[in-house]
Each structure stands twice: as C-alpha cells, then as structure tokens.
Amino acid sequence: MNEEQTYIANLYTKLRELNFRGLGRLYIVAISIVVIVMLATQVLIQNFINSQQQDATVVNIAGRQRMLSQKITKVALQIIHPVENADLPSLQEELKQARSLWNDSHTKLKNSSFFTDGSLNSSKVNALYEEMSPFYIKILNASDSILNHQSSPEELKANLNTILSNESDYLNLMDKIVFQYNHEADQRVERLKDTELMLLLISLSIVAFELFFIFRPTARQVKETVQELEDSKAHTRKLLKETEGLYHSLGLAYQVLTDKEEEETPPPQLLAKADEKGNTFLQTDFFTNLMEYPQGERAVRNIKTWLIEEGYPKDFVENLWNIVLNKGVWNGEVKVTSLEGDFIWFDMNIIKVDNNGRTFILMVGADLTTQKEAEEVSKEINREKIDKEIRDQQIRSALIMQGQEEERKRISKDIHDGVGQLLTGLKFKLESVNLKHEKRAYQQIKEIKELVQGIISESRRIAFNLAPSSLSDYGIVSVLNKFAKEADRLSEYNVEFVNTTGFMNRLEPAVEVNVYRIVQEAVNNAIKYADGENIKILLEHDTRQITLSVIDDGIGFKLHEMEEDQKGLGLINMEERTNFINGEFKLRSTVGEGTKAELKVPLNGIISSMN
C-alpha cells in the first residue's frame, strides 16, 4: 500500500469512529422533557388563574353577607320605629329583597356552589357555618315575621330584639369565614410558587445537561472532523497539482483524436411521417433499410411506443412528445436496435408540421452509426495508453474526493439528528438566568426554547447544503430546482432555476455530485460578492453536452486583472471538480453588468443506467 492509500485508509478509520447517533437521541429526549415541563407549568398557571378568580368571587360574596345582615337590621329598625312620613311599603320591599339575596347567597356559600371547578369548602369553613347556623336561622325567621303583616306590635318588637341580639355573633363568625377563605387562597398561592420553582429548576438542569453532555462533546467531535477534512483537502490539492501535467497530456491525446480526419457527417433524411398520436402512415426506404426490415414492411408503427420499447423511460418520451406538440421541434441523439440486433445511432429531429389545417409529425434523422463506431474504436485503441499514464494519480484524486463527499454526507446526517451551531448563544442565555427574578427567568426560558428551535432549523439547513438526499434519489435537475428555492428563501436574492431544454436524464453519481457542488459554489459566491438582486441558474443541453450557467446582475469585477494566486479556494475547487468530470468551466464578468459562471459537461459516457 503506497503513501496516499495509507493516508486515505487512516482518514476513513478516524471518520468511522465518529458517531453522533447516541448524542442525537439524548438531545431529542432532553428537549422533549423540557417541552413537557414547560407545558406542565402552563397548565398549573392556568388552573391557578381560574382558582384565583373563584377565590375572589367567594371572598367578595362572603364579605357582602356582613353588609346584607347589617342592612336587614337597619331596615327592620326603620319599620318598627318609623320616622315621620316614613314610606313603610318601600321599606318592607327593601327588607324583602335584602333578606332574599342574603338567604340565597348563604345557601350557595355553604354548599360550595360558587366553586365552578368542583372544589368544596374545607372542614374548617363547614364547621364555622355549622356554628353560625343558629344565629342565621333566628335572624332569618325574625325578618320573615316582620314582613308578616298580621304580626302585633309586641311581636314585631320581639322579632327586632331577636335580630339585634343575634347580629353580633353572626358578624363575628362571618368575619372568621372570610378570613379562612383568604387564608386558604394564600396557601394555594404558596404551593403554586413552590411547584413552579421546582419545575424551573428541572428545566434549567436539563438545559445544563444538554450543554455539558451533548452540545460540548458534539461540538468537539465536529471540530475534529472538520480539521480532518481540511487536512484531506490540503493533501488533495497537493496531489492534484502533481497531476496537472498528466491531465495536460490527456488533453493533448484527445486533441489528437479530435484532429483526426473524420468522415463528413451525412445529411439528414426523412425517416417517417406520423399523426399527432405518433402512429406512422409513411416510412421511407432509407429508414426501412437501416432498420434491416424487408421492403414494404413498417419498422415502426408508433414512434412513442418504439422509443419506449427501445429502453427510453415513459416519462422521457411523454415529455419529448409534449415538446414537439408545444414547441414544434425536438432534437437529440437516439440509439435504437435494428431487426438483426445491431445498434443504430440517429441525430434525430422530430418536427411538428401544420399544413392546410392538418397536423402531422415528421421524423428526420442522420445516420451517425459509422461515426459512433469509429469513435468507440479510436477510444478503445488509445484508452490503455492514456489510462496507464494517469491511472495512479486519478485513482488517488478520486478516492480523496469521494472520501470528502462521503464524510460530508455523514456529517450532514449526524448534524441533522442533533448538532447545533448556536452553542455560544445558548451558553450566554443559560448564564444570564437569575432565579431570584422569577418573571424574568420564565421569559429567558422561553427565549432558550426559541434558540433551541433555531439550532434545529440551522442543523437542517446545513444538512441540506452538505449533502441533499434527493440528489441520489431524483437526480441533478430536481436538486438544482430545490436548491434554487432554498437559496431564494434564505437569502435576499431572487434565485431562479430554469431548465430551458427540458433535460431529464440522470448522470453518473460522481458527475451529478460534482456538478451540484460547482453550481452551489457559484451561487454562494454570487450571494456573498455580487451585490445584486437576481441570480438565475440556467440548464441547457444538446446531443453532445449539457451547459449550466449561473448569472447574476451584480457589480461585476475585472476578471483579466485577477492573478492566478489571487483565486479563492472556491474558484479553485470549481476548476478542479470540472477537470475531474472532463468538463469545461468559464468565468465571465463585466464591471457594472454582473458575472456569469458557465459549466459545460460532455454527455458521452456519463448518462446513468438509471435512465
């Protein structure tokens, strides 16, 4: 094992030792407990508020009973010993109303009817009501007799004396009842304070546990991992510089192949005509002969069905047909199989034609089979010689880049499960909590909760930036569309993705990863430095290559004045990734007009088998 392979193996060993899953589970459990404690606190507070409202109502009504008993005594005196021109009917009515309200309130207080939550009077309160009952009954009966118009003057005076003799005892006991209600309400307040303080201490203990046993170890492991990646990047840069000469040799070798005299591309010819549904009603002899079918026999009955049978995805064919019907033409290379099983390549144009109100489809193509076979033969002849020169260095570069990508995926998954980036803010919040000021402490706990939610959101954002899972599931087109929406949401720019030619094919995984990283770096650079308003990601393709452009309307810069050693790490990485996928990267910028980063990737040999 050579030096580079040993280095990579050691790096992978260290990275496999990192495991955040256990910490992530602890983090989720701790956050759940904090949320439960805070919910319990809110339930207690709401119940206490309802209880306070009930206590206030009971105390007020109990206090009113004293006033009503005094009013009954006063009005009874005015009835028995009226002053000159006294209005006896009005006094009797006033006594009747006071007596009725006094009696009704006494009954409800004694039966705990004013407690809406189902609470009952304490044993002490019930004992006081029992002790007060004889005085209450005597006053009630005496006032009733005074209201009886058939009572004699002697009986009225006797009833008045009864009220006067029992009023003092009644008032004393009523005072004790009011004081007892107040005392019991104060006891409930004290119990609530103790409970809230206990819940607050539990919440702070859990947050402190997260800080010291989850966030700090996680931050330390992330720091160590990032350092390993930085070392790996430096090592990669060194190896890539060593391979620049070999890549140059590779380019010259392919240039020799390109400069080789090629046969002139044959002109396109009509292959078949079809209706709007793809059913053919005419096929040329040229097409029939190429497909190796007998004269007079149709090689293709329906163009769409033919392409699907040749292995093209149904969605791809439907989209192709929609482009023909809506835009009028589709162009691309098509690989099919003849009746004898031979591969045939066409530079295909499918064209919609409207003629005198009738619409039909023309399938026009040039036979590229000879050129394709010649290219394959040339590549096969030169491949061993070229690969022999660059194999070792290319393998080393590929392994290290692959290691970086794999580690980014690992960190992405682990950070998503429970790693935060706002630990300093959380630490300051915890240190500022002062239990002596309860209201302020409650507010700070809420702020800590919001900060934790921010940590979760930030972790998810970082997870997407490091390694979007949809890249391996849905391909580069879907991921670029999602990335543009995410960048538009998180930045102040209007970021838009446009697939101008309807490209839907999947590329090889390594190509998709590098294309995504290049576009991501270009967009991030535009957000940081462009100082504009709009960023557009354009995707175009033809039969030979795909072209991705990142265009901004920012301030631009003088590209020709940038020295080689002034290039930032991001630009260098984009160029290195472009070389790795045999692409072409160009950067154009004009002061006051913006910047355009353009990536061209050849399609030959990188279309994934997932298509």
Secondary structure, DSSP 8 states (H G I E B T S, - for coil): --HHHHHHHHHHHHHHH---HHHHHHHHHHHHHHHHHHHHHHHHHHHHHHHHHHHHHHHHHHHHHHHHHHHHHHHHHHHHS--TT--HHHHHHHHHHHHHHHHHHHHHHHTTTT-TTS----HHHHHHHHHHHHHHHHHHHHHHHHH-TT--HHHHHHHHHHHHHHHHHHHHHHHHHHHHHHHHHHHHHHHHHHHHHHHHHHHHHHHHHHIIIIIHHHHHHHHHHHHHHHHHHHHHHHHHHHHHHHHHHHHHHHHHHHHS--------EEEEEE-TTSBEEEE-HHHHHHTT--TTS-S-SBHHHHHHHTT--HHHHHHHHHHHHHHSEEEEEEEEE-TTS-EEEEEEEEEEEEETTEEEEEEEEEE-HHHHHHHHHHHHHHHHHHHHHHHHHHHHHHHHHHHHHHHHHHHHHHHHHH--S-HHHHHHHHHH--TTSHHHHHHHHHHHHHHHHHHHHHHHHHHHHH--THHHHH-HHHHHHHHHHHHHHHSSSEEEEEETT-----B-HHHHHHHHHHHHHHHHHHHHHT--SEEEEEEEE-SSEEEEEEEE-S----GGG--GGG--HHHHHHHHHHHHTT-EEEEEEETTTEEEEEEEEE-TTTB-TT-
